[in-house]
Amino acid sequence: MLLAASGCKKDQDAQGPYGTCAPQTQSVKSATDVEGTVQFDTAVQQYVIYRAVPGTYDSMDIGVVCSTLPADLQVANAPVRFSGTYRDYGNAPQAGPAGRTYYYLELTKVTAR
């Protein structure tokens, strides 16, 4: 499934076929063929992908998607499988429980599971 390169909501500097946002920020980690759940995050006003941190019971990585998710995946609680790169988010929202970490997420692949 291809993604439109429309850029991050906060940084309108998208580049490349899948969208690159905040290229000046550090790449933190990568994800390859992992499971997540789509949510609409009111703190950042866009769809994000939640992923449980392996080996923990209450920690979540929240990927603020750098490109527009396909319309069929823009549904709360949609289960997805994805690959991509997490980048430093910087000024993450303070709302929500502890254990949640925000990142920009540059997707290279995303499909419904």
VMD Tcl script that builds the backbone (N, CA, C; Angstrom):
set m [mol new atoms 339]
animate dup $m
set s [atomselect $m all]
$s set {name element resname resid chain x y z} {
  {N N MET 1 A 0.849 -1.162 0.000}
  {CA C MET 1 A 0.000 0.000 0.000}
  {C C MET 1 A 0.901 1.234 0.000}
  {N N LEU 2 A 0.708 2.128 -0.931}
  {CA C LEU 2 A 1.516 3.340 -0.997}
  {C C LEU 2 A 0.900 4.436 -0.164}
  {N N LEU 3 A 1.747 5.319 0.316}
  {CA C LEU 3 A 1.300 6.440 1.136}
  {C C LEU 3 A 1.524 7.728 0.379}
  {N N ALA 4 A 0.642 8.680 0.544}
  {CA C ALA 4 A 0.831 10.003 -0.040}
  {C C ALA 4 A 1.833 10.766 0.808}
  {N N ALA 5 A 2.699 11.488 0.174}
  {CA C ALA 5 A 3.710 12.262 0.904}
  {C C ALA 5 A 3.187 13.664 1.149}
  {N N SER 6 A 2.419 13.821 2.212}
  {CA C SER 6 A 1.827 15.127 2.482}
  {C C SER 6 A 2.498 15.851 3.627}
  {N N GLY 7 A 3.386 15.203 4.346}
  {CA C GLY 7 A 4.134 15.875 5.398}
  {C C GLY 7 A 3.500 15.767 6.757}
  {N N CYS 8 A 4.295 16.073 7.751}
  {CA C CYS 8 A 3.810 16.085 9.121}
  {C C CYS 8 A 2.953 17.303 9.358}
  {N N LYS 9 A 2.037 17.183 10.266}
  {CA C LYS 9 A 1.165 18.295 10.597}
  {C C LYS 9 A 1.966 19.486 11.111}
  {N N LYS 10 A 2.952 19.235 11.961}
  {CA C LYS 10 A 3.720 20.320 12.563}
  {C C LYS 10 A 4.845 20.813 11.656}
  {N N ASP 11 A 5.405 19.932 10.820}
  {CA C ASP 11 A 6.524 20.296 9.960}
  {C C ASP 11 A 6.149 20.002 8.517}
  {N N GLN 12 A 5.948 21.022 7.737}
  {CA C GLN 12 A 5.512 20.842 6.359}
  {C C GLN 12 A 6.707 20.697 5.423}
  {N N ASP 13 A 7.677 19.865 5.788}
  {CA C ASP 13 A 8.883 19.706 4.987}
  {C C ASP 13 A 9.047 18.266 4.513}
  {N N ALA 14 A 7.971 17.670 4.024}
  {CA C ALA 14 A 8.005 16.271 3.596}
  {C C ALA 14 A 8.926 16.101 2.392}
  {N N GLN 15 A 9.629 14.965 2.375}
  {CA C GLN 15 A 10.512 14.633 1.277}
  {C C GLN 15 A 10.410 13.141 1.049}
  {N N GLY 16 A 10.687 12.703 -0.165}
  {CA C GLY 16 A 10.729 11.281 -0.438}
  {C C GLY 16 A 9.358 10.683 -0.691}
  {N N PRO 17 A 9.326 9.435 -1.170}
  {CA C PRO 17 A 8.072 8.817 -1.587}
  {C C PRO 17 A 7.094 8.528 -0.457}
  {N N TYR 18 A 7.576 8.351 0.756}
  {CA C TYR 18 A 6.690 8.015 1.861}
  {C C TYR 18 A 6.539 9.140 2.869}
  {N N GLY 19 A 7.216 10.227 2.664}
  {CA C GLY 19 A 7.123 11.358 3.583}
  {C C GLY 19 A 8.223 11.319 4.625}
  {N N THR 20 A 8.917 12.404 4.759}
  {CA C THR 20 A 9.954 12.549 5.771}
  {C C THR 20 A 9.656 13.833 6.505}
  {N N CYS 21 A 9.508 13.772 7.790}
  {CA C CYS 21 A 9.272 15.005 8.523}
  {C C CYS 21 A 10.390 15.207 9.524}
  {N N ALA 22 A 10.606 16.437 9.850}
  {CA C ALA 22 A 11.638 16.808 10.815}
  {C C ALA 22 A 12.974 16.147 10.492}
  {N N PRO 23 A 13.490 16.308 9.261}
  {CA C PRO 23 A 14.738 15.635 8.895}
  {C C PRO 23 A 15.922 16.079 9.744}
  {N N GLN 24 A 15.788 17.214 10.411}
  {CA C GLN 24 A 16.870 17.698 11.264}
  {C C GLN 24 A 16.907 16.975 12.605}
  {N N THR 25 A 15.878 16.188 12.915}
  {CA C THR 25 A 15.855 15.482 14.191}
  {C C THR 25 A 16.553 14.135 14.071}
  {N N GLN 26 A 16.973 13.624 15.198}
  {CA C GLN 26 A 17.721 12.380 15.252}
  {C C GLN 26 A 16.822 11.171 15.050}
  {N N SER 27 A 17.306 10.224 14.250}
  {CA C SER 27 A 16.648 8.934 14.119}
  {C C SER 27 A 16.901 8.176 15.417}
  {N N VAL 28 A 15.816 7.684 16.047}
  {CA C VAL 28 A 15.935 7.058 17.362}
  {C C VAL 28 A 15.976 5.538 17.267}
  {N N LYS 29 A 15.072 4.965 16.478}
  {CA C LYS 29 A 15.027 3.514 16.320}
  {C C LYS 29 A 14.181 3.181 15.111}
  {N N SER 30 A 14.261 1.930 14.692}
  {CA C SER 30 A 13.463 1.502 13.551}
  {C C SER 30 A 12.509 0.391 13.971}
  {N N ALA 31 A 11.496 0.205 13.158}
  {CA C ALA 31 A 10.509 -0.855 13.374}
  {C C ALA 31 A 10.367 -1.608 12.055}
  {N N THR 32 A 10.404 -2.924 12.118}
  {CA C THR 32 A 10.281 -3.734 10.916}
  {C C THR 32 A 9.181 -4.759 11.097}
  {N N ASP 33 A 8.125 -4.608 10.313}
  {CA C ASP 33 A 7.008 -5.554 10.295}
  {C C ASP 33 A 6.457 -5.811 11.700}
  {N N VAL 34 A 6.086 -4.735 12.387}
  {CA C VAL 34 A 5.556 -4.835 13.749}
  {C C VAL 34 A 4.072 -4.467 13.774}
  {N N GLU 35 A 3.406 -4.865 14.841}
  {CA C GLU 35 A 1.978 -4.596 14.991}
  {C C GLU 35 A 1.749 -3.332 15.798}
  {N N GLY 36 A 0.710 -2.604 15.421}
  {CA C GLY 36 A 0.323 -1.402 16.139}
  {C C GLY 36 A -1.164 -1.163 15.982}
  {N N THR 37 A -1.629 -0.079 16.576}
  {CA C THR 37 A -3.041 0.282 16.519}
  {C C THR 37 A -3.161 1.760 16.195}
  {N N VAL 38 A -3.987 2.078 15.211}
  {CA C VAL 38 A -4.220 3.471 14.824}
  {C C VAL 38 A -5.174 4.122 15.818}
  {N N GLN 39 A -4.860 5.343 16.200}
  {CA C GLN 39 A -5.734 6.156 17.054}
  {C C GLN 39 A -5.707 7.588 16.536}
  {N N PHE 40 A -6.760 8.351 16.827}
  {CA C PHE 40 A -6.705 9.787 16.575}
  {C C PHE 40 A -6.296 10.428 17.884}
  {N N ASP 41 A -5.174 11.107 17.880}
  {CA C ASP 41 A -4.625 11.711 19.092}
  {C C ASP 41 A -5.028 13.177 19.138}
  {N N THR 42 A -5.852 13.536 20.108}
  {CA C THR 42 A -6.338 14.916 20.201}
  {C C THR 42 A -5.236 15.890 20.601}
  {N N ALA 43 A -4.191 15.406 21.260}
  {CA C ALA 43 A -3.094 16.294 21.661}
  {C C ALA 43 A -2.326 16.823 20.451}
  {N N VAL 44 A -2.172 16.004 19.409}
  {CA C VAL 44 A -1.453 16.432 18.203}
  {C C VAL 44 A -2.381 16.631 17.012}
  {N N GLN 45 A -3.668 16.324 17.197}
  {CA C GLN 45 A -4.701 16.525 16.179}
  {C C GLN 45 A -4.426 15.788 14.869}
  {N N GLN 46 A -4.024 14.529 14.986}
  {CA C GLN 46 A -3.858 13.699 13.802}
  {C C GLN 46 A -3.811 12.228 14.208}
  {N N TYR 47 A -3.859 11.364 13.190}
  {CA C TYR 47 A -3.779 9.934 13.448}
  {C C TYR 47 A -2.350 9.553 13.813}
  {N N VAL 48 A -2.236 8.662 14.774}
  {CA C VAL 48 A -0.950 8.160 15.243}
  {C C VAL 48 A -1.033 6.636 15.292}
  {N N ILE 49 A 0.118 5.999 15.407}
  {CA C ILE 49 A 0.147 4.548 15.579}
  {C C ILE 49 A 0.743 4.247 16.949}
  {N N TYR 50 A -0.065 3.598 17.778}
  {CA C TYR 50 A 0.375 3.161 19.104}
  {C C TYR 50 A 1.007 1.784 18.960}
  {N N ARG 51 A 2.111 1.579 19.672}
  {CA C ARG 51 A 2.751 0.272 19.704}
  {C C ARG 51 A 3.242 0.005 21.113}
  {N N ALA 52 A 2.865 -1.140 21.654}
  {CA C ALA 52 A 3.341 -1.537 22.984}
  {C C ALA 52 A 4.842 -1.790 22.912}
  {N N VAL 53 A 5.572 -1.285 23.898}
  {CA C VAL 53 A 7.017 -1.499 23.954}
  {C C VAL 53 A 7.258 -2.933 24.418}
  {N N PRO 54 A 7.949 -3.738 23.608}
  {CA C PRO 54 A 8.191 -5.131 23.985}
  {C C PRO 54 A 8.901 -5.235 25.336}
  {N N GLY 55 A 8.462 -6.195 26.144}
  {CA C GLY 55 A 9.079 -6.426 27.440}
  {C C GLY 55 A 8.529 -5.560 28.558}
  {N N THR 56 A 7.515 -4.740 28.249}
  {CA C THR 56 A 6.892 -3.901 29.276}
  {C C THR 56 A 5.399 -4.197 29.298}
  {N N TYR 57 A 4.735 -3.778 30.352}
  {CA C TYR 57 A 3.289 -3.983 30.404}
  {C C TYR 57 A 2.518 -2.673 30.322}
  {N N ASP 58 A 3.200 -1.538 30.414}
  {CA C ASP 58 A 2.461 -0.279 30.390}
  {C C ASP 58 A 3.123 0.832 29.578}
  {N N SER 59 A 4.146 0.515 28.798}
  {CA C SER 59 A 4.816 1.541 28.004}
  {C C SER 59 A 4.374 1.466 26.549}
  {N N MET 60 A 4.178 2.642 25.952}
  {CA C MET 60 A 3.714 2.729 24.569}
  {C C MET 60 A 4.579 3.706 23.792}
  {N N ASP 61 A 4.935 3.322 22.563}
  {CA C ASP 61 A 5.524 4.254 21.612}
  {C C ASP 61 A 4.371 4.811 20.800}
  {N N ILE 62 A 4.314 6.123 20.670}
  {CA C ILE 62 A 3.268 6.771 19.886}
  {C C ILE 62 A 3.938 7.398 18.678}
  {N N GLY 63 A 3.661 6.847 17.510}
  {CA C GLY 63 A 4.257 7.335 16.271}
  {C C GLY 63 A 3.349 8.343 15.595}
  {N N VAL 64 A 3.776 9.608 15.588}
  {CA C VAL 64 A 3.042 10.660 14.883}
  {C C VAL 64 A 3.421 10.515 13.412}
  {N N VAL 65 A 2.491 10.017 12.620}
  {CA C VAL 65 A 2.765 9.628 11.242}
  {C C VAL 65 A 3.145 10.838 10.389}
  {N N CYS 66 A 4.262 10.708 9.674}
  {CA C CYS 66 A 4.780 11.808 8.853}
  {C C CYS 66 A 4.059 11.961 7.525}
  {N N SER 67 A 3.296 11.016 7.130}
  {CA C SER 67 A 2.539 11.106 5.892}
  {C C SER 67 A 1.090 10.787 6.211}
  {N N THR 68 A 0.241 10.977 5.261}
  {CA C THR 68 A -1.169 10.699 5.484}
  {C C THR 68 A -1.414 9.194 5.422}
  {N N LEU 69 A -2.058 8.663 6.425}
  {CA C LEU 69 A -2.436 7.248 6.394}
  {C C LEU 69 A -3.472 7.034 5.301}
  {N N PRO 70 A -3.467 5.867 4.652}
  {CA C PRO 70 A -4.523 5.571 3.693}
  {C C PRO 70 A -5.890 5.699 4.367}
  {N N ALA 71 A -6.879 6.149 3.618}
  {CA C ALA 71 A -8.214 6.422 4.169}
  {C C ALA 71 A -8.802 5.221 4.901}
  {N N ASP 72 A -8.573 4.006 4.382}
  {CA C ASP 72 A -9.155 2.825 5.027}
  {C C ASP 72 A -8.512 2.512 6.376}
  {N N LEU 73 A -7.375 3.145 6.683}
  {CA C LEU 73 A -6.724 2.941 7.977}
  {C C LEU 73 A -6.976 4.093 8.944}
  {N N GLN 74 A -7.640 5.137 8.488}
  {CA C GLN 74 A -7.932 6.282 9.351}
  {C C GLN 74 A -9.191 6.010 10.167}
  {N N VAL 75 A -9.083 4.990 11.005}
  {CA C VAL 75 A -10.186 4.529 11.840}
  {C C VAL 75 A -9.616 4.227 13.224}
  {N N ALA 76 A -10.260 4.742 14.257}
  {CA C ALA 76 A -9.797 4.468 15.621}
  {C C ALA 76 A -9.791 2.968 15.875}
  {N N ASN 77 A -8.746 2.497 16.496}
  {CA C ASN 77 A -8.547 1.096 16.865}
  {C C ASN 77 A -8.280 0.172 15.683}
  {N N ALA 78 A -7.935 0.725 14.517}
  {CA C ALA 78 A -7.609 -0.116 13.364}
  {C C ALA 78 A -6.268 -0.815 13.620}
  {N N PRO 79 A -6.251 -2.141 13.586}
  {CA C PRO 79 A -4.988 -2.857 13.778}
  {C C PRO 79 A -4.161 -2.803 12.491}
  {N N VAL 80 A -2.864 -2.494 12.614}
  {CA C VAL 80 A -1.990 -2.385 11.450}
  {C C VAL 80 A -0.687 -3.133 11.689}
  {N N ARG 81 A -0.013 -3.412 10.596}
  {CA C ARG 81 A 1.350 -3.939 10.613}
  {C C ARG 81 A 2.164 -2.911 9.835}
  {N N PHE 82 A 3.308 -2.500 10.399}
  {CA C PHE 82 A 4.049 -1.422 9.749}
  {C C PHE 82 A 5.555 -1.572 9.912}
  {N N SER 83 A 6.263 -0.839 9.073}
  {CA C SER 83 A 7.716 -0.699 9.155}
  {C C SER 83 A 8.022 0.776 8.996}
  {N N GLY 84 A 9.100 1.226 9.617}
  {CA C GLY 84 A 9.484 2.621 9.487}
  {C C GLY 84 A 10.548 3.019 10.489}
  {N N THR 85 A 10.783 4.321 10.552}
  {CA C THR 85 A 11.805 4.884 11.431}
  {C C THR 85 A 11.173 5.863 12.403}
  {N N TYR 86 A 11.490 5.703 13.675}
  {CA C TYR 86 A 11.059 6.652 14.702}
  {C C TYR 86 A 12.122 7.743 14.812}
  {N N ARG 87 A 11.666 9.007 14.837}
  {CA C ARG 87 A 12.566 10.151 14.991}
  {C C ARG 87 A 12.166 10.931 16.233}
  {N N ASP 88 A 13.115 11.640 16.806}
  {CA C ASP 88 A 12.870 12.444 18.003}
  {C C ASP 88 A 11.734 13.431 17.752}
  {N N TYR 89 A 10.755 13.463 18.655}
  {CA C TYR 89 A 9.596 14.352 18.496}
  {C C TYR 89 A 9.842 15.737 19.070}
  {N N GLY 90 A 10.685 15.830 20.075}
  {CA C GLY 90 A 10.968 17.146 20.652}
  {C C GLY 90 A 9.953 17.533 21.703}
  {N N ASN 91 A 9.083 18.473 21.396}
  {CA C ASN 91 A 8.104 18.991 22.360}
  {C C ASN 91 A 6.857 18.116 22.408}
  {N N ALA 92 A 6.981 16.973 23.032}
  {CA C ALA 92 A 5.858 16.031 23.115}
  {C C ALA 92 A 4.779 16.563 24.045}
  {N N PRO 93 A 3.514 16.274 23.730}
  {CA C PRO 93 A 2.420 16.675 24.622}
  {C C PRO 93 A 2.595 16.047 26.000}
  {N N GLN 94 A 2.197 16.762 27.020}
  {CA C GLN 94 A 2.316 16.267 28.392}
  {C C GLN 94 A 1.063 15.525 28.847}
  {N N ALA 95 A 0.039 15.496 28.019}
  {CA C ALA 95 A -1.219 14.841 28.389}
  {C C ALA 95 A -1.056 13.323 28.396}
  {N N GLY 96 A -1.888 12.659 29.161}
  {CA C GLY 96 A -1.909 11.207 29.168}
  {C C GLY 96 A -1.055 10.610 30.268}
  {N N PRO 97 A -1.179 9.308 30.438}
  {CA C PRO 97 A -0.458 8.619 31.508}
  {C C PRO 97 A 1.038 8.511 31.219}
  {N N ALA 98 A 1.790 8.256 32.269}
  {CA C ALA 98 A 3.232 8.038 32.132}
  {C C ALA 98 A 3.469 6.783 31.302}
  {N N GLY 99 A 4.639 6.677 30.716}
  {CA C GLY 99 A 4.975 5.498 29.930}
  {C C GLY 99 A 4.703 5.651 28.452}
  {N N ARG 100 A 4.189 6.802 28.044}
  {CA C ARG 100 A 3.936 7.054 26.627}
  {C C ARG 100 A 5.020 7.976 26.092}
  {N N THR 101 A 5.627 7.567 24.980}
  {CA C THR 101 A 6.678 8.367 24.367}
  {C C THR 101 A 6.278 8.689 22.934}
  {N N TYR 102 A 6.282 9.981 22.602}
  {CA C TYR 102 A 5.943 10.428 21.249}
  {C C TYR 102 A 7.189 10.465 20.374}
  {N N TYR 103 A 7.016 10.019 19.131}
  {CA C TYR 103 A 8.049 10.081 18.104}
  {C C TYR 103 A 7.385 10.502 16.801}
  {N N TYR 104 A 8.154 11.115 15.888}
  {CA C TYR 104 A 7.709 11.188 14.503}
  {C C TYR 104 A 7.911 9.789 13.959}
  {N N LEU 105 A 7.015 9.341 13.081}
  {CA C LEU 105 A 7.132 8.011 12.491}
  {C C LEU 105 A 7.124 8.132 10.976}
  {N N GLU 106 A 8.272 7.849 10.370}
  {CA C GLU 106 A 8.405 7.838 8.916}
  {C C GLU 106 A 8.111 6.419 8.451}
  {N N LEU 107 A 6.941 6.203 7.903}
  {CA C LEU 107 A 6.534 4.871 7.475}
  {C C LEU 107 A 7.165 4.496 6.139}
  {N N THR 108 A 7.598 3.251 6.042}
  {CA C THR 108 A 8.025 2.702 4.760}
  {C C THR 108 A 7.009 1.681 4.266}
  {N N LYS 109 A 6.168 1.191 5.192}
  {CA C LYS 109 A 5.122 0.227 4.841}
  {C C LYS 109 A 4.064 0.262 5.927}
  {N N VAL 110 A 2.800 0.177 5.513}
  {CA C VAL 110 A 1.713 0.044 6.487}
  {C C VAL 110 A 0.555 -0.688 5.814}
  {N N THR 111 A 0.037 -1.710 6.490}
  {CA C THR 111 A -1.089 -2.484 5.981}
  {C C THR 111 A -2.028 -2.819 7.133}
  {N N ALA 112 A -3.277 -3.084 6.786}
  {CA C ALA 112 A -4.235 -3.556 7.789}
  {C C ALA 112 A -3.843 -4.982 8.159}
  {N N ARG 113 A -4.106 -5.344 9.413}
  {CA C ARG 113 A -3.840 -6.744 9.803}
  {C C ARG 113 A -5.111 -7.373 10.309}
}
mol reanalyze $m
mol bondsrecalc $m
mol representation Tube
mol addrep $m
